[in-house]
């Protein structure tokens, strides 16, 4: 590290899990892997300090405690007796391996389908189109997930993306249909309310705020607080334990789509994108996921005021929505042309 570079600061999650049920141990490990945390000791995981990392670790800590375990999150200037460069190399090695796995999987699928990256034919039974489509979606999702947690720009990213793009040329996946059900909440009941969420909005809160402004109340004002306010005119969202928040496997944006019965292809695509970025789930990612994630990181770095940050996030999602609607309209006109 050069003298001009700031010394990195770390977030540590220290946890102790009950011996039973064993699935809690597996679930915690998977969640830690999904957010890009690396183990520096037994039951001690580390991330570079950021608002997103703090939120990720707090969610995991809450899940562990809710299941009878113990967990603590704290910040530190150093990790045990390891130098900052050594900790960074642990992250780089982990992501280098991730990029390599994606590249190898994509190349293997392309060969199995009857082609290698150069386009030359090869032996093998091609996958059924449905199987190949599922594999491509999974690989695209994995690319987006790794990109989100590649904190120190490990080598191998471009090779992995090129391998997946080669595979994608074998099949263009068809768009998924909407699965949003009938509305359970009436938008009219929520107009004229004030909307409350936690400080430092990220992807889920930005997208949800945009959804509220566009489909529920164009004049909706937003408040920020760590705790829920006891006021019947205040509607909390994306806060711990509220209805308009994470429900099951859904992020808040997806919960809102379901509860208000909002269904159109552009909203579904935004929902998949927000789900991937917010939950680091690694499923159903679209090509623009990584780009939107980086734009949101940039907004959070550029604006210290929460209200200003949220307003810029709303503009970002309005632009994305308009782009996706235009794309869907163009595809429809092309299909309808004589």
Secondary structure as a PSIPRED ss2 file (coil, helix, strand):
# PSIPRED VFORMAT (PSIPRED V4.0)

   1 X C   1.000  0.000  0.000
   2 X C   1.000  0.000  0.000
   3 X C   1.000  0.000  0.000
   4 X C   1.000  0.000  0.000
   5 X C   1.000  0.000  0.000
   6 X C   1.000  0.000  0.000
   7 X C   1.000  0.000  0.000
   8 X C   1.000  0.000  0.000
   9 X C   1.000  0.000  0.000
  10 X E   0.000  0.000  1.000
  11 X E   0.000  0.000  1.000
  12 X E   0.000  0.000  1.000
  13 X E   0.000  0.000  1.000
  14 X E   0.000  0.000  1.000
  15 X E   0.000  0.000  1.000
  16 X E   0.000  0.000  1.000
  17 X C   1.000  0.000  0.000
  18 X C   1.000  0.000  0.000
  19 X C   1.000  0.000  0.000
  20 X C   1.000  0.000  0.000
  21 X C   1.000  0.000  0.000
  22 X H   0.000  1.000  0.000
  23 X H   0.000  1.000  0.000
  24 X H   0.000  1.000  0.000
  25 X H   0.000  1.000  0.000
  26 X H   0.000  1.000  0.000
  27 X H   0.000  1.000  0.000
  28 X H   0.000  1.000  0.000
  29 X H   0.000  1.000  0.000
  30 X H   0.000  1.000  0.000
  31 X H   0.000  1.000  0.000
  32 X H   0.000  1.000  0.000
  33 X H   0.000  1.000  0.000
  34 X H   0.000  1.000  0.000
  35 X C   1.000  0.000  0.000
  36 X C   1.000  0.000  0.000
  37 X C   1.000  0.000  0.000
  38 X E   0.000  0.000  1.000
  39 X E   0.000  0.000  1.000
  40 X E   0.000  0.000  1.000
  41 X E   0.000  0.000  1.000
  42 X C   1.000  0.000  0.000
  43 X C   1.000  0.000  0.000
  44 X E   0.000  0.000  1.000
  45 X E   0.000  0.000  1.000
  46 X E   0.000  0.000  1.000
  47 X E   0.000  0.000  1.000
  48 X E   0.000  0.000  1.000
  49 X C   1.000  0.000  0.000
  50 X C   1.000  0.000  0.000
  51 X H   0.000  1.000  0.000
  52 X H   0.000  1.000  0.000
  53 X H   0.000  1.000  0.000
  54 X H   0.000  1.000  0.000
  55 X H   0.000  1.000  0.000
  56 X H   0.000  1.000  0.000
  57 X H   0.000  1.000  0.000
  58 X H   0.000  1.000  0.000
  59 X H   0.000  1.000  0.000
  60 X H   0.000  1.000  0.000
  61 X H   0.000  1.000  0.000
  62 X H   0.000  1.000  0.000
  63 X H   0.000  1.000  0.000
  64 X H   0.000  1.000  0.000
  65 X H   0.000  1.000  0.000
  66 X H   0.000  1.000  0.000
  67 X C   1.000  0.000  0.000
  68 X C   1.000  0.000  0.000
  69 X C   1.000  0.000  0.000
  70 X E   0.000  0.000  1.000
  71 X E   0.000  0.000  1.000
  72 X E   0.000  0.000  1.000
  73 X E   0.000  0.000  1.000
  74 X E   0.000  0.000  1.000
  75 X E   0.000  0.000  1.000
  76 X E   0.000  0.000  1.000
  77 X C   1.000  0.000  0.000
  78 X C   1.000  0.000  0.000
  79 X E   0.000  0.000  1.000
  80 X C   1.000  0.000  0.000
  81 X C   1.000  0.000  0.000
  82 X E   0.000  0.000  1.000
  83 X C   1.000  0.000  0.000
  84 X H   0.000  1.000  0.000
  85 X H   0.000  1.000  0.000
  86 X H   0.000  1.000  0.000
  87 X H   0.000  1.000  0.000
  88 X H   0.000  1.000  0.000
  89 X H   0.000  1.000  0.000
  90 X H   0.000  1.000  0.000
  91 X H   0.000  1.000  0.000
  92 X H   0.000  1.000  0.000
  93 X H   0.000  1.000  0.000
  94 X H   0.000  1.000  0.000
  95 X H   0.000  1.000  0.000
  96 X H   0.000  1.000  0.000
  97 X H   0.000  1.000  0.000
  98 X H   0.000  1.000  0.000
  99 X H   0.000  1.000  0.000
 100 X H   0.000  1.000  0.000
 101 X H   0.000  1.000  0.000
 102 X H   0.000  1.000  0.000
 103 X H   0.000  1.000  0.000
 104 X H   0.000  1.000  0.000
 105 X H   0.000  1.000  0.000
 106 X H   0.000  1.000  0.000
 107 X H   0.000  1.000  0.000
 108 X H   0.000  1.000  0.000
 109 X H   0.000  1.000  0.000
 110 X H   0.000  1.000  0.000
 111 X H   0.000  1.000  0.000
 112 X H   0.000  1.000  0.000
 113 X C   1.000  0.000  0.000
 114 X C   1.000  0.000  0.000
 115 X E   0.000  0.000  1.000
 116 X C   1.000  0.000  0.000
 117 X C   1.000  0.000  0.000
 118 X C   1.000  0.000  0.000
 119 X C   1.000  0.000  0.000
 120 X C   1.000  0.000  0.000
 121 X E   0.000  0.000  1.000
 122 X C   1.000  0.000  0.000
 123 X C   1.000  0.000  0.000
 124 X C   1.000  0.000  0.000
 125 X C   1.000  0.000  0.000
 126 X C   1.000  0.000  0.000
 127 X C   1.000  0.000  0.000
 128 X C   1.000  0.000  0.000
 129 X H   0.000  1.000  0.000
 130 X H   0.000  1.000  0.000
 131 X H   0.000  1.000  0.000
 132 X H   0.000  1.000  0.000
 133 X H   0.000  1.000  0.000
 134 X H   0.000  1.000  0.000
 135 X H   0.000  1.000  0.000
 136 X H   0.000  1.000  0.000
 137 X H   0.000  1.000  0.000
 138 X H   0.000  1.000  0.000
 139 X H   0.000  1.000  0.000
 140 X H   0.000  1.000  0.000
 141 X H   0.000  1.000  0.000
 142 X H   0.000  1.000  0.000
 143 X H   0.000  1.000  0.000
 144 X H   0.000  1.000  0.000
 145 X H   0.000  1.000  0.000
 146 X H   0.000  1.000  0.000
 147 X H   0.000  1.000  0.000
 148 X H   0.000  1.000  0.000
 149 X H   0.000  1.000  0.000
 150 X C   1.000  0.000  0.000
 151 X C   1.000  0.000  0.000
 152 X C   1.000  0.000  0.000
 153 X C   1.000  0.000  0.000
 154 X C   1.000  0.000  0.000
 155 X C   1.000  0.000  0.000
 156 X C   1.000  0.000  0.000
 157 X H   0.000  1.000  0.000
 158 X H   0.000  1.000  0.000
 159 X H   0.000  1.000  0.000
 160 X H   0.000  1.000  0.000
 161 X H   0.000  1.000  0.000
 162 X H   0.000  1.000  0.000
 163 X H   0.000  1.000  0.000
 164 X H   0.000  1.000  0.000
 165 X H   0.000  1.000  0.000
 166 X H   0.000  1.000  0.000
 167 X H   0.000  1.000  0.000
 168 X H   0.000  1.000  0.000
 169 X C   1.000  0.000  0.000
 170 X C   1.000  0.000  0.000
 171 X C   1.000  0.000  0.000
 172 X C   1.000  0.000  0.000
 173 X C   1.000  0.000  0.000
 174 X C   1.000  0.000  0.000
 175 X C   1.000  0.000  0.000
 176 X C   1.000  0.000  0.000
 177 X C   1.000  0.000  0.000
 178 X C   1.000  0.000  0.000
 179 X C   1.000  0.000  0.000
 180 X C   1.000  0.000  0.000
 181 X C   1.000  0.000  0.000
 182 X C   1.000  0.000  0.000
 183 X C   1.000  0.000  0.000
 184 X C   1.000  0.000  0.000
 185 X C   1.000  0.000  0.000
 186 X C   1.000  0.000  0.000
 187 X H   0.000  1.000  0.000
 188 X H   0.000  1.000  0.000
 189 X H   0.000  1.000  0.000
 190 X H   0.000  1.000  0.000
 191 X C   1.000  0.000  0.000
 192 X C   1.000  0.000  0.000
 193 X C   1.000  0.000  0.000
 194 X E   0.000  0.000  1.000
 195 X E   0.000  0.000  1.000
 196 X E   0.000  0.000  1.000
 197 X E   0.000  0.000  1.000
 198 X C   1.000  0.000  0.000
 199 X C   1.000  0.000  0.000
 200 X C   1.000  0.000  0.000
 201 X C   1.000  0.000  0.000
 202 X C   1.000  0.000  0.000
 203 X H   0.000  1.000  0.000
 204 X H   0.000  1.000  0.000
 205 X H   0.000  1.000  0.000
 206 X H   0.000  1.000  0.000
 207 X H   0.000  1.000  0.000
 208 X H   0.000  1.000  0.000
 209 X H   0.000  1.000  0.000
 210 X H   0.000  1.000  0.000
 211 X H   0.000  1.000  0.000
 212 X H   0.000  1.000  0.000
 213 X H   0.000  1.000  0.000
 214 X H   0.000  1.000  0.000
 215 X H   0.000  1.000  0.000
 216 X H   0.000  1.000  0.000
 217 X C   1.000  0.000  0.000
 218 X C   1.000  0.000  0.000
 219 X C   1.000  0.000  0.000
 220 X C   1.000  0.000  0.000
 221 X E   0.000  0.000  1.000
 222 X E   0.000  0.000  1.000
 223 X E   0.000  0.000  1.000
 224 X E   0.000  0.000  1.000
 225 X C   1.000  0.000  0.000
 226 X C   1.000  0.000  0.000
 227 X C   1.000  0.000  0.000
 228 X C   1.000  0.000  0.000
 229 X C   1.000  0.000  0.000
 230 X C   1.000  0.000  0.000
 231 X C   1.000  0.000  0.000
 232 X C   1.000  0.000  0.000
 233 X C   1.000  0.000  0.000
 234 X E   0.000  0.000  1.000
 235 X E   0.000  0.000  1.000
 236 X E   0.000  0.000  1.000
 237 X C   1.000  0.000  0.000
 238 X C   1.000  0.000  0.000
 239 X C   1.000  0.000  0.000
 240 X C   1.000  0.000  0.000
 241 X C   1.000  0.000  0.000
 242 X C   1.000  0.000  0.000
 243 X C   1.000  0.000  0.000
 244 X C   1.000  0.000  0.000
 245 X C   1.000  0.000  0.000
 246 X C   1.000  0.000  0.000
 247 X E   0.000  0.000  1.000
 248 X C   1.000  0.000  0.000
 249 X C   1.000  0.000  0.000
 250 X E   0.000  0.000  1.000
 251 X C   1.000  0.000  0.000
 252 X H   0.000  1.000  0.000
 253 X H   0.000  1.000  0.000
 254 X H   0.000  1.000  0.000
 255 X H   0.000  1.000  0.000
 256 X H   0.000  1.000  0.000
 257 X H   0.000  1.000  0.000
 258 X H   0.000  1.000  0.000
 259 X H   0.000  1.000  0.000
 260 X H   0.000  1.000  0.000
 261 X C   1.000  0.000  0.000
 262 X C   1.000  0.000  0.000
 263 X C   1.000  0.000  0.000
 264 X C   1.000  0.000  0.000
 265 X H   0.000  1.000  0.000
 266 X H   0.000  1.000  0.000
 267 X H   0.000  1.000  0.000
 268 X H   0.000  1.000  0.000
 269 X H   0.000  1.000  0.000
 270 X H   0.000  1.000  0.000
 271 X H   0.000  1.000  0.000
 272 X H   0.000  1.000  0.000
 273 X H   0.000  1.000  0.000
 274 X H   0.000  1.000  0.000
 275 X H   0.000  1.000  0.000
 276 X H   0.000  1.000  0.000
 277 X H   0.000  1.000  0.000
 278 X H   0.000  1.000  0.000
 279 X H   0.000  1.000  0.000
 280 X C   1.000  0.000  0.000
 281 X C   1.000  0.000  0.000
 282 X C   1.000  0.000  0.000
 283 X C   1.000  0.000  0.000
 284 X C   1.000  0.000  0.000
 285 X C   1.000  0.000  0.000
 286 X C   1.000  0.000  0.000
 287 X C   1.000  0.000  0.000
 288 X C   1.000  0.000  0.000
 289 X H   0.000  1.000  0.000
 290 X H   0.000  1.000  0.000
 291 X H   0.000  1.000  0.000
 292 X H   0.000  1.000  0.000
 293 X H   0.000  1.000  0.000
 294 X H   0.000  1.000  0.000
 295 X H   0.000  1.000  0.000
 296 X H   0.000  1.000  0.000
 297 X H   0.000  1.000  0.000
 298 X H   0.000  1.000  0.000
 299 X H   0.000  1.000  0.000
 300 X H   0.000  1.000  0.000
 301 X H   0.000  1.000  0.000
 302 X H   0.000  1.000  0.000
 303 X C   1.000  0.000  0.000
 304 X C   1.000  0.000  0.000
 305 X C   1.000  0.000  0.000
 306 X H   0.000  1.000  0.000
 307 X H   0.000  1.000  0.000
 308 X H   0.000  1.000  0.000
 309 X H   0.000  1.000  0.000
 310 X H   0.000  1.000  0.000
 311 X H   0.000  1.000  0.000
 312 X H   0.000  1.000  0.000
 313 X H   0.000  1.000  0.000
 314 X H   0.000  1.000  0.000
 315 X H   0.000  1.000  0.000
 316 X H   0.000  1.000  0.000
 317 X H   0.000  1.000  0.000
 318 X H   0.000  1.000  0.000
 319 X H   0.000  1.000  0.000
 320 X H   0.000  1.000  0.000
 321 X H   0.000  1.000  0.000
 322 X H   0.000  1.000  0.000
 323 X H   0.000  1.000  0.000
 324 X H   0.000  1.000  0.000
 325 X H   0.000  1.000  0.000
 326 X H   0.000  1.000  0.000
 327 X H   0.000  1.000  0.000
 328 X H   0.000  1.000  0.000
 329 X H   0.000  1.000  0.000
 330 X H   0.000  1.000  0.000
 331 X H   0.000  1.000  0.000
 332 X H   0.000  1.000  0.000
 333 X H   0.000  1.000  0.000
 334 X H   0.000  1.000  0.000
 335 X H   0.000  1.000  0.000
 336 X H   0.000  1.000  0.000
 337 X C   1.000  0.000  0.000
 338 X C   1.000  0.000  0.000
